[in-house]
Structures are given as C-alpha cells and as structure tokens.
Amino acid sequence: MEVEEAFALVGQMGPYQVYLCALLAVLLQLYVATEAILIALVGATPPYHWDLKELSANQSHSNQSTNEERAFGEWLLTANGSEVHKHVHFSSNFTSIASEWFLIGNTSYKVSVASSFFFSGVFVGVISFGQLSDRFGRKKVYLTGFALDILFAIANGFSPSYEFFAVSRFLVGVMNGGMSLVAFVLLNECVGTAYWALAGSIGGLFFAVGIAQYAMLGYFIRSWRTLAVVVNLEGTVVFLLSLFIPESPRWLYSQGRLREAENALYLIAKRNCKQKCTFSLKLPADRSHRESSSFLDLFRYKILLGRTLIMMFIWFVCSLVYYGLTLNAGDLGGSIYANLALSGLIEIPAYPICIYLINQKWFGRKRTLAAFLFLGGLACFIIMFLPEKKATGVFAVVNSRSLSLLGKLTISAAFNIVYIYTSELYPTVIRNVGMGSCSMFSRVGGIIAPFIPSLKSVQWSLPYIVFGVTGLLSGLLSLLLPETLNSPLLETISDLQVCSYWRLGDEAMSLQALGGSRSADKDSSAGSESEDEEFYDADEETQMIK
C-alpha cells in the first residue's frame, strides 16, 4: 500500500501526533517567537538624562539653542565615546544593548540594523533549509539547525561588542527561520492531511502566546544579557525532546526508503496504541508524469503574473505591518512589558474569527482578507489625526495604543488568511513555487520593518501613516483577486484558462434555476441538464478536497 493508506491504519491524529503537535507547534513556537522579537526588549532604550550644566560649560555650542533636546543632539554629533559615557546617565530600571553601547542619538539606528540582520538571516534560512531538508531529511536538518540556533542565541548574551551581537543575530535568524520551517513540514508529514491546517493554526496561535511569554520573562529579568541566555532554556528542553521523534515517513517514502518509512510508521502506530497494525509499503506501479513548472512561469502567464504581483505585495505588507507594530510596542506609552504582552495576546481572537469568516459564503476568502487589511490600515491611518500628547475624554480610549492593538489584531488575521488563500490561487504544479516566492517577499517586509518605527524622529505619526497607507492599498488590490471558496483546486496552468468559464457557468446556472419553471424549449432543457451535470462534478470534487 501507499503511505497515505498506511496513515489510515496507524492513525492520522492519534495520541502520539497530539504530542508532536504539542512539541513542534506549541513549545517550539513559543521559543521561535521569543527569538523573533528579542530585540523588542533587548534593544529598548531605557530612560536617560544628561548633565546639561556640565555640558554647557564644556560645549559652548550647546548654548546656541534654547531647546535642550536639540542641543543634546548637536552635542552627540561631535562628542567622542568617553564624553558620552561621562555625561549620559541611564536609568537603572533595566539594561539593554542601547544602554551598554550607548546606541542613542545618531547611533540609535544600530538597534534597528541588528533586528534587520535577524530577518535577513531568516530570509536566507528559509531558502536554504528547504532544499537541505529535501536532500538530507527533515529530522537531521531540523536538529542541526536547532542546535546551532541555541548556540548562536546564547552567544548573543555574551557578545563583547555590538558588531559581534549583530553578526550573531544574523546567524540566529538563519537557523531560527530555517529550522522552524523544517519543523512545520516535519509535523505535517507525521499527521494525516486532514489535520494540516489545524497544525498550522496551532503554530500561529502559540507564536502569539510566545510574544506575551517573552514580555513576562522580560518583566522579571531586567538584565538584557541574562534575558538573552534564559530564553534558550525552553529551546534546550524542546531540542532534547526532539531527539526522540521519528523521521518523516512521507519523506522516507518519497526517497524510496520503504523499510525505514515502515519503521517510522510502526513507531507512530505503537505510540498510538495500535500494536496489531500491519502493512507493507509499495511504491506506485506507474508514477504519472506531472507537468513541471519554474519560477519564471509565475511571470510568463498574464493571469499568474497579476495574482503573483498582488500577493507578493500583500505578503510584504502583512510582514511589514505585523513586525513593525510589534517592535513599536515600546513607544506606545506606559509599561513596555504590558504593551508587548498585549501585542501578542490581541492576536489570539484573530485566528477563530478569520477561520469562521473565510468559510462563510457571504464573506469568503477575498472579502475577508480585504476587510481585515482595510480595517488594519484604517486603524493605523486614523492615528495621524489624534493629538500627540495624552488626552482626556474620548481620546483617552481612542488613542495610538488602542488603535495600534486593533491594527495588530486585523493584520494577524490577514496574515493567517494569505497562507490559505495563496495556496488556493495557484495550480498544484506551481503552488510550492508561488508560496515560496510570496514568502520571500514577506521576509523583505520583515527586514524593513525595524526601521519604520524610527520614522517617529521625523514626525511622531509617520510610522502609522506608512502602515496605514500600505494596509489600505493592499486591501484595495486584494479585491482584484478571484474568490476561491468552494472552488475546485486548480491542478495545471491550463486550468487557469477555464476558471473564468466556471464562474460564468455558476451565474448561468443560477439564472436557469430561477427561470427553469418557465422554460419549455426541449433543446434548452437538454443543454441545461448537460451543464448541471458538469458543474455537479466540480462541486463533488470540491467537497472531496474539503
């Protein structure tokens, strides 16, 4: 039998697969989240002051301006390191790389650079680890990347200089992004296909919980070096438990290693308490040749070109706004720890809400995605019209903090939808290429995101203007995409040519249903029956896919 038939015997989601979900979709994502947004606390700037009287005595140019902030900025441009260390005093509330290496003023951009280095590493890791796992196996590549991830992450906490910290953040990004991708694939290949979407949603949900968990750790551990090391304790536990999980039986089967695939499946069956399960795997007698596609095919066909460009931009915006709002949590006023925790917890309602709406005929994929992008963009855009300082009355509730959290909620929902929607827009033969290309653009958004909050130095609401405009524009562009709810999945590129015909056919059937009782023409009735039979088959296929 084939591997899919074997899963029906060993169990598609038995007790052991539930354990794997807890390990790879819950505990692992808690750790992945802490590394992804580590810079939100480790790179935060503690309150500081400068002894302006001494400054004025030693630096006559500081008297040229009545604005102390401007005078301090001008002085920072000319002061050397020893002078900055002497005259700038940080609060002892918590430490960070900003307070240790005095990354303030004209050097504050280095905090954003370190965060950008991490997402650049994720970009590299996602591309390279996917190919490595296809060649050497899921488990080996996952464990190797995980071990190096923990090693480089611990090195973060012992960084002797900013340059070492930035480089190690890049390496953590490579390993963290790569191994989490392989872990996601490994988990899906150990459960039945009917549970793939569930496993993915659980991972996204606990990534949000991981943000709140990191905020709690940061509240109790105020030293950035200690915090950078302690967050790896959870990762170490997950790594040790991962040593005993099986290799992906689907990957082994695809490589023709049938005996090893059988052993992996028997292990799953044993731990699912199905001791009497027996089977023998065999490769299909004749593997039909499937149409192959390349990256260039995304731009070779007009329909694919339009969908690809729109989805690339939407993925880019989702990542840009999601990480931009998360990393901007410290600038919302109040406790940075409370803001960061709320930024994670606010995502939790997004998952059930979006899953419900995208499966409703009156909303579907396209309208739900557009609505969340519009609402998120609008929430961020409104902030520019609010007073900069704290206000009373209605502005005590409708403020940058509440609207930022609303934007985070909606963009999280949109991010979850694009994973599902994108996979349905592409034919099977080019689905992986399309998903991979869109995912690459989301990483570009992550690379740029750390710099957007820095725009507040130009104008306090400018970061929200960027988030708002891009969110509204992406919501508008999403309306140009076709609806995919209850539509058969496309298999080949040639199927794209008839997708419009299917939609027109559905409309024609609705009209025929309304006027069917008035029709007396036998030829017309025969034609209608033929169309009904054709579209019934399509609907039947859709139900099988679901």
C-alpha positions as CSV (number, residue, x, y, z in Angstrom):
1,M,0.0,0.0,0.0
2,E,1.0,3.6,-0.4
3,V,1.9,5.9,2.6
4,E,-1.5,7.7,2.7
5,E,-3.3,4.4,3.1
6,A,-0.9,3.4,5.9
7,F,-1.8,6.6,7.8
8,A,-5.4,5.4,7.9
9,L,-4.2,2.4,9.8
10,V,-1.6,3.9,12.2
11,G,-3.8,6.9,12.9
12,Q,-4.0,10.4,11.4
13,M,-4.2,12.3,14.7
14,G,-3.7,9.8,17.5
15,P,-2.2,10.5,21.0
16,Y,1.4,10.5,19.6
17,Q,0.6,13.0,16.9
18,V,-1.1,15.2,19.5
19,Y,2.2,15.0,21.4
20,L,4.1,16.0,18.3
21,C,1.8,19.0,17.9
22,A,2.4,20.0,21.5
23,L,6.2,19.7,20.9
24,L,6.6,21.2,17.4
25,A,3.5,23.6,17.1
26,V,3.2,24.7,20.8
27,L,6.5,24.6,22.7
28,L,8.7,25.2,19.6
29,Q,6.7,28.2,18.5
30,L,6.9,29.7,22.0
31,Y,10.7,29.6,21.6
32,V,10.7,30.8,18.0
33,A,8.6,33.8,18.9
34,T,11.0,34.9,21.7
35,E,13.9,34.9,19.3
36,A,12.0,36.7,16.6
37,I,11.1,39.7,18.8
38,L,14.1,39.5,21.1
39,I,15.2,43.0,20.1
40,A,11.9,44.5,21.4
41,L,13.2,44.3,24.9
42,V,16.9,43.7,24.4
43,G,17.1,46.7,22.1
44,A,14.8,49.0,24.1
45,T,16.3,52.3,25.2
46,P,15.9,52.9,29.0
47,P,15.1,56.4,30.2
48,Y,18.3,58.5,30.4
49,H,19.3,62.1,31.3
50,W,22.4,64.2,30.7
51,D,24.1,66.7,32.9
52,L,23.4,69.8,30.8
53,K,25.1,72.2,33.1
54,E,28.5,70.5,32.7
55,L,27.7,70.1,29.0
56,S,27.1,73.8,28.7
57,A,30.3,74.7,30.5
58,N,32.4,72.4,28.2
59,Q,30.5,72.8,25.0
60,S,29.7,76.4,24.2
61,H,27.7,75.5,21.1
62,S,25.0,74.0,23.3
63,N,24.1,77.5,24.4
64,Q,23.3,78.4,20.8
65,S,19.8,76.8,21.2
66,T,17.2,77.2,23.8
67,N,15.9,73.7,23.1
68,E,17.8,71.3,25.3
69,E,16.9,68.3,23.1
70,R,18.3,69.9,20.0
71,A,21.4,71.0,21.9
72,F,21.9,67.5,23.1
73,G,21.5,66.1,19.6
74,E,24.0,68.5,18.3
75,W,26.5,67.7,21.0
76,L,26.2,63.9,20.3
77,L,27.3,64.5,16.7
78,T,30.7,65.8,17.9
79,A,31.2,64.1,21.3
80,N,33.6,61.2,21.5
81,G,32.8,57.9,23.3
82,S,34.3,58.9,26.6
83,E,32.4,62.1,26.7
84,V,29.1,60.4,26.0
85,H,29.8,57.8,28.8
86,K,30.6,60.6,31.2
87,H,27.7,62.9,30.6
88,V,24.8,60.5,29.7
89,H,23.3,58.6,32.6
90,F,20.8,55.7,32.0
91,S,18.1,54.7,34.5
92,S,18.8,51.5,36.4
93,N,15.3,50.2,35.7
94,F,16.6,47.7,33.0
95,T,19.6,47.3,30.8
96,S,19.8,46.8,27.0
97,I,22.3,47.0,24.2
98,A,21.3,50.6,23.8
99,S,22.4,51.4,27.4
100,E,25.5,49.2,27.3
101,W,26.9,50.5,24.0
102,F,25.2,54.0,24.2
103,L,23.2,53.5,21.0
104,I,21.4,56.8,21.2
105,G,21.1,59.9,19.0
106,N,22.9,59.4,15.7
107,T,23.8,55.8,16.6
108,S,20.3,54.6,17.6
109,Y,19.8,53.2,14.1
110,K,22.1,50.3,15.0
111,V,19.3,48.8,17.1
112,S,17.2,48.6,14.0
113,V,20.1,47.3,12.0
114,A,20.6,44.4,14.4
115,S,16.9,43.5,14.1
116,S,17.1,43.7,10.4
117,F,20.1,41.4,10.4
118,F,17.9,38.8,12.1
119,F,15.2,38.9,9.5
120,S,17.9,38.9,6.7
121,G,19.1,35.6,8.3
122,V,15.5,34.3,8.3
123,F,15.3,35.1,4.6
124,V,18.5,33.1,3.9
125,G,17.4,30.2,6.2
126,V,14.0,29.7,4.7
127,I,15.6,29.4,1.2
128,S,18.5,27.1,2.1
129,F,16.9,24.8,4.7
130,G,14.1,23.8,2.5
131,Q,16.5,22.5,-0.1
132,L,18.7,20.9,2.5
133,S,15.8,19.1,4.2
134,D,14.6,17.7,0.8
135,R,18.1,16.2,0.3
136,F,19.2,15.1,3.7
137,G,16.0,14.5,5.5
138,R,13.7,16.6,7.8
139,K,14.9,15.4,11.2
140,K,18.7,15.8,10.6
141,V,18.4,19.3,9.2
142,Y,15.9,20.3,11.9
143,L,18.1,19.1,14.8
144,T,21.3,20.5,13.3
145,G,19.7,23.9,12.7
146,F,18.1,23.9,16.2
147,A,21.4,23.1,18.0
148,L,23.2,25.9,16.1
149,D,20.3,28.2,16.8
150,I,20.6,27.7,20.6
151,L,24.4,28.0,20.4
152,F,24.3,31.3,18.5
153,A,21.5,32.6,20.6
154,I,23.4,32.0,23.8
155,A,26.4,33.8,22.2
156,N,24.1,36.8,21.9
157,G,24.1,37.1,25.6
158,F,27.9,37.1,25.8
159,S,28.5,39.5,23.0
160,P,31.7,41.5,23.7
161,S,30.7,44.2,21.2
162,Y,27.8,45.5,19.1
163,E,29.4,44.1,15.9
164,F,29.6,40.6,17.4
165,F,25.9,40.9,18.5
166,A,24.7,41.9,15.1
167,V,26.5,39.1,13.3
168,S,25.3,36.5,15.8
169,R,21.7,37.8,15.4
170,F,22.1,37.2,11.6
171,L,23.2,33.6,12.3
172,V,20.3,33.1,14.8
173,G,18.0,34.3,12.1
174,V,19.3,31.8,9.6
175,M,19.0,28.9,12.0
176,N,15.7,30.0,13.6
177,G,13.9,30.7,10.3
178,G,15.3,27.5,8.7
179,M,14.7,25.0,11.5
180,S,11.2,26.3,12.3
181,L,10.2,25.9,8.6
182,V,11.5,22.3,8.5
183,A,9.8,21.6,11.9
184,F,6.5,22.7,10.3
185,V,7.0,20.4,7.3
186,L,8.1,17.5,9.6
187,L,5.0,17.9,11.8
188,N,2.6,18.0,8.8
189,E,4.3,14.9,7.3
190,C,3.7,12.9,10.5
191,V,-0.1,13.6,10.7
192,G,-3.0,13.0,8.3
193,T,-3.5,15.5,5.5
194,A,-6.9,16.4,7.0
195,Y,-5.1,17.9,10.0
196,W,-2.5,20.0,8.2
197,A,-4.5,23.3,8.5
198,L,-5.1,22.6,12.2
199,A,-1.4,22.1,12.9
200,G,-0.6,25.3,11.1
201,S,-3.2,27.3,13.0
202,I,-2.0,26.0,16.4
203,G,1.6,27.1,15.5
204,G,0.4,30.6,14.6
205,L,-1.7,30.9,17.7
206,F,1.2,29.9,20.1
207,F,3.6,32.2,18.3
208,A,1.3,35.0,19.6
209,V,1.4,33.5,23.1
210,G,5.2,33.3,22.8
211,I,5.3,37.1,22.5
212,A,3.3,37.5,25.7
213,Q,5.5,34.9,27.4
214,Y,8.7,36.9,26.4
215,A,7.2,40.1,27.8
216,M,6.6,38.3,31.1
217,L,10.2,37.0,31.2
218,G,11.5,40.5,30.4
219,Y,9.4,41.9,33.3
220,F,11.2,39.7,35.8
221,I,14.6,39.6,34.2
222,R,15.8,43.2,33.7
223,S,19.4,42.4,32.5
224,W,19.5,42.0,28.8
225,R,22.4,39.5,28.9
226,T,20.6,37.3,31.4
227,L,17.4,37.5,29.4
228,A,19.1,36.6,26.1
229,V,20.5,33.5,27.7
230,V,17.5,32.4,29.8
231,V,15.1,32.4,26.9
232,N,17.1,29.5,25.4
233,L,16.3,27.2,28.3
234,E,12.9,26.4,26.8
235,G,14.6,25.8,23.4
236,T,17.0,23.4,25.0
237,V,14.2,21.4,26.5
238,V,12.4,21.2,23.1
239,F,15.6,20.2,21.4
240,L,16.3,17.3,23.9
241,L,12.7,16.0,23.4
242,S,13.1,16.3,19.6
243,L,15.9,13.8,19.6
244,F,13.4,11.0,20.1
245,I,10.9,11.9,17.3
246,P,10.9,9.8,14.1
247,E,12.0,10.9,10.7
248,S,9.2,12.0,8.3
249,P,7.7,8.8,6.9
250,R,6.5,10.7,3.9
251,W,10.0,12.0,3.1
252,L,11.4,8.4,3.5
253,Y,8.7,7.1,1.2
254,S,9.4,9.7,-1.4
255,Q,13.1,8.7,-1.3
256,G,12.2,5.0,-1.9
257,R,13.5,4.0,1.6
258,L,10.4,1.9,2.3
259,R,11.8,-0.2,5.2
260,E,12.7,3.0,7.1
261,A,9.3,4.6,6.3
262,E,7.6,1.4,7.6
263,N,9.7,1.6,10.8
264,A,8.7,5.2,11.3
265,L,5.0,4.4,10.8
266,Y,5.2,1.4,13.1
267,L,6.7,3.7,15.8
268,I,3.7,6.1,15.4
269,A,1.3,3.2,15.5
270,K,2.9,1.8,18.6
271,R,2.7,5.1,20.4
272,N,-0.9,5.5,19.2
273,C,-1.6,2.1,21.0
274,K,-2.2,0.3,17.7
275,Q,0.1,-2.7,18.3
276,K,-1.6,-5.1,15.9
277,C,-1.3,-2.8,12.9
278,T,0.5,-4.5,10.0
279,F,1.1,-3.2,6.4
280,S,3.7,-3.3,3.7
281,L,4.6,-0.1,1.7
282,K,5.0,-0.2,-2.0
283,L,5.8,2.5,-4.5
284,P,3.1,3.2,-7.1
285,A,3.5,0.9,-10.1
286,D,3.3,3.7,-12.6
287,R,4.0,7.2,-11.5
288,S,2.3,9.5,-13.9
289,H,4.4,12.3,-15.3
290,R,3.3,15.6,-13.9
291,E,3.7,18.9,-15.6
292,S,6.7,20.7,-14.1
293,S,6.9,24.5,-13.6
294,S,9.5,27.0,-12.7
295,F,9.8,30.4,-11.0
296,L,9.6,32.1,-14.4
297,D,6.2,30.6,-15.1
298,L,4.8,33.0,-12.5
299,F,5.6,35.9,-14.8
300,R,5.1,34.1,-18.2
301,Y,1.3,33.9,-18.0
302,K,-0.9,37.0,-17.7
303,I,-3.3,35.6,-15.1
304,L,-0.4,34.2,-12.9
305,L,1.5,37.5,-13.3
306,G,-1.4,39.6,-11.9
307,R,-2.0,37.2,-9.0
308,T,1.7,36.9,-8.2
309,L,2.4,40.7,-8.1
310,I,-0.7,41.4,-5.9
311,M,0.0,38.5,-3.5
312,M,3.7,39.4,-3.2
313,F,2.7,42.9,-2.2
314,I,0.1,41.7,0.3
315,W,2.6,39.3,1.9
316,F,5.2,42.1,2.1
317,V,2.6,44.5,3.8
318,C,1.5,41.8,6.2
319,S,5.0,41.2,7.4
320,L,5.9,44.9,7.4
321,V,2.9,46.0,9.5
322,Y,2.9,42.9,11.8
323,Y,6.6,43.2,12.9
324,G,6.5,46.9,12.7
325,L,3.7,47.2,15.2
326,T,5.2,44.5,17.4
327,L,8.6,46.2,17.6
328,N,6.9,49.6,18.1
329,A,5.2,48.4,21.3
330,G,7.7,50.2,23.4
331,D,6.8,53.6,22.0
332,L,3.1,53.4,22.9
333,G,3.4,54.9,26.3
334,G,3.1,53.1,29.7
335,S,4.8,49.9,30.5
336,I,6.8,48.4,27.6
337,Y,6.2,44.9,29.1
338,A,2.4,45.4,29.2
339,N,2.3,46.8,25.7
340,L,4.4,43.9,24.3
341,A,2.2,41.3,26.1
342,L,-1.0,42.9,24.8
343,S,0.5,43.0,21.3
344,G,0.8,39.2,21.5
345,L,-2.4,38.4,23.3
346,I,-4.5,40.6,21.0
347,E,-3.7,38.1,18.1
348,I,-5.5,35.2,19.8
349,P,-9.1,36.2,18.8
350,A,-7.9,36.8,15.2
351,Y,-7.5,33.1,14.4
352,P,-11.0,31.8,15.2
353,I,-12.6,34.9,13.7
354,C,-10.8,34.7,10.4
355,I,-11.3,30.9,10.1
356,Y,-15.0,31.4,10.6
357,L,-15.4,34.2,8.2
358,I,-13.4,32.8,5.3
359,N,-15.7,29.7,5.2
360,Q,-18.9,31.7,5.0
361,K,-20.4,32.1,1.5
362,W,-21.3,35.7,2.1
363,F,-17.7,36.6,3.0
364,G,-15.3,34.1,1.6
365,R,-11.5,34.5,1.2
366,K,-11.3,37.6,-0.8
367,R,-13.8,39.8,1.1
368,T,-12.4,38.7,4.5
369,L,-8.8,39.4,3.5
370,A,-9.8,42.8,2.0
371,A,-11.9,43.7,5.1
372,F,-9.1,42.9,7.6
373,L,-6.4,44.8,5.5
374,F,-8.7,47.8,5.1
375,L,-9.6,47.8,8.8
376,G,-6.0,47.5,9.9
377,G,-4.8,50.2,7.5
378,L,-7.6,52.5,8.6
379,A,-6.9,52.0,12.3
380,C,-3.2,52.9,11.7
381,F,-4.1,55.8,9.4
382,I,-6.5,57.4,12.0
383,I,-3.6,57.8,14.5
384,M,-2.2,60.6,12.5
385,F,-5.3,62.7,13.3
386,L,-5.0,62.1,17.1
387,P,-3.3,64.5,19.5
388,E,0.3,63.7,20.1
389,K,0.1,64.2,23.9
390,K,-2.1,62.3,26.3
391,A,-5.7,63.4,26.1
392,T,-8.8,63.1,28.2
393,G,-12.4,62.2,27.2
394,V,-12.8,60.1,24.1
395,F,-9.1,60.3,23.2
396,A,-8.3,58.5,26.5
397,V,-9.9,55.4,24.8
398,V,-9.3,56.1,21.1
399,N,-5.6,56.6,21.2
400,S,-2.5,55.4,19.5
401,R,-2.3,52.4,21.8
402,S,-5.8,51.1,21.3
403,L,-5.7,51.7,17.5
404,S,-2.3,50.1,17.3
405,L,-3.6,47.0,19.0
406,L,-6.6,46.9,16.7
407,G,-4.2,47.1,13.7
408,K,-2.2,44.2,15.2
409,L,-5.4,42.1,15.6
410,T,-6.5,42.7,12.0
411,I,-3.1,42.3,10.4
412,S,-2.7,39.0,12.3
413,A,-5.9,37.7,10.8
414,A,-4.9,38.9,7.3
415,F,-1.5,37.1,7.7
416,N,-3.3,33.9,8.6
417,I,-5.7,34.2,5.6
418,V,-3.0,34.8,3.0
419,Y,-1.4,31.4,3.7
420,I,-4.7,29.6,2.9
421,Y,-5.7,32.0,0.1
422,T,-2.4,31.9,-1.7
423,S,-2.3,28.1,-1.8
424,E,-5.7,28.1,-3.5
425,L,-4.9,30.7,-6.1
426,Y,-2.0,28.7,-7.6
427,P,-2.3,25.4,-9.6
428,T,-0.8,22.4,-7.9
429,V,2.1,22.2,-10.4
430,I,3.4,25.7,-9.3
431,R,1.9,26.0,-5.8
432,N,5.1,25.5,-3.9
433,V,7.0,27.9,-6.2
434,G,4.2,30.5,-5.8
435,M,4.1,30.1,-2.0
436,G,7.8,30.3,-1.7
437,S,8.1,33.4,-3.8
438,C,5.4,35.2,-1.8
439,S,7.0,34.1,1.5
440,M,10.3,35.6,0.3
441,F,8.7,39.0,-0.1
442,S,7.2,38.7,3.4
443,R,10.8,38.3,4.6
444,V,11.7,41.5,2.8
445,G,8.9,43.2,4.8
446,G,10.5,41.8,8.0
447,I,13.9,43.2,7.1
448,I,12.5,46.7,6.5
449,A,10.0,46.6,9.5
450,P,12.6,47.5,12.2
451,F,13.4,50.8,10.6
452,I,9.8,52.1,10.3
453,P,9.3,52.9,14.0
454,S,12.4,55.1,13.7
455,L,10.5,57.4,11.4
456,K,8.9,58.9,14.5
457,S,12.0,61.1,14.8
458,V,10.8,62.9,11.7
459,Q,7.2,63.1,12.6
460,W,5.6,61.2,15.6
461,S,2.8,59.6,13.5
462,L,4.8,58.9,10.4
463,P,5.3,55.1,11.1
464,Y,1.5,54.7,11.4
465,I,1.0,56.6,8.2
466,V,3.3,54.1,6.4
467,F,1.4,51.2,8.0
468,G,-2.0,52.8,7.2
469,V,-1.3,53.6,3.5
470,T,0.2,50.2,2.7
471,G,-2.6,48.4,4.5
472,L,-5.3,50.3,2.6
473,L,-3.5,49.9,-0.7
474,S,-3.1,46.1,-0.2
475,G,-6.8,45.8,0.8
476,L,-7.8,47.6,-2.4
477,L,-5.6,45.4,-4.6
478,S,-6.9,42.2,-2.9
479,L,-10.3,43.0,-4.4
480,L,-8.8,42.3,-7.9
481,L,-8.2,38.6,-7.0
482,P,-10.8,35.9,-7.6
483,E,-12.8,34.2,-4.9
484,T,-11.7,30.6,-4.2
485,L,-14.2,29.5,-1.6
486,N,-15.9,26.2,-2.7
487,S,-14.0,26.2,-6.0
488,P,-12.1,23.1,-7.2
489,L,-8.3,23.4,-6.7
490,L,-6.5,24.0,-9.9
491,E,-4.1,21.3,-11.0
492,T,-2.3,22.6,-14.0
493,I,-1.6,26.0,-15.5
494,S,-4.0,25.2,-18.4
495,D,-6.8,25.1,-15.8
496,L,-6.4,28.8,-15.3
497,Q,-7.9,29.3,-18.8
498,V,-11.3,27.8,-17.7
499,C,-11.6,29.3,-14.2
500,S,-13.4,32.3,-15.6
501,Y,-15.7,30.0,-17.5
502,W,-16.6,28.2,-14.3
503,R,-17.6,31.4,-12.6
504,L,-19.8,32.4,-15.6
505,G,-21.2,28.9,-15.6
506,D,-22.2,29.3,-12.0
507,E,-24.0,32.5,-12.7
508,A,-25.8,30.9,-15.7
509,M,-27.0,28.1,-13.5
510,S,-28.5,30.5,-11.0
511,L,-30.4,32.2,-13.8
512,Q,-31.6,28.9,-15.1
513,A,-32.8,27.8,-11.7
514,L,-34.9,31.0,-11.4
515,G,-36.4,30.7,-14.8
516,G,-36.4,26.9,-15.1
517,S,-40.1,26.6,-14.5
518,R,-40.9,28.9,-17.4
519,S,-38.7,27.1,-19.9
520,A,-40.5,24.9,-22.5
521,D,-37.8,24.6,-25.1
522,K,-36.6,20.9,-25.1
523,D,-33.2,21.8,-26.7
524,S,-32.6,24.4,-24.0
525,S,-33.6,22.0,-21.3
526,A,-31.2,19.4,-22.6
527,G,-28.4,21.9,-22.7
528,S,-29.2,22.9,-19.1
529,E,-29.0,19.3,-17.9
530,S,-25.6,18.9,-19.6
531,E,-24.3,22.0,-17.7
532,D,-25.8,20.8,-14.4
533,E,-24.0,17.5,-14.7
534,E,-20.7,19.2,-15.5
535,F,-20.9,21.6,-12.6
536,Y,-22.2,18.9,-10.2
537,D,-19.0,17.0,-10.8
538,A,-17.0,20.1,-10.0
539,D,-18.9,20.6,-6.8
540,E,-18.4,17.0,-5.8
541,E,-14.6,17.4,-6.3
542,T,-14.7,20.4,-4.1
543,Q,-16.4,18.5,-1.3
544,M,-13.8,15.7,-1.6
545,I,-11.0,18.3,-1.3
546,K,-12.5,19.8,1.9
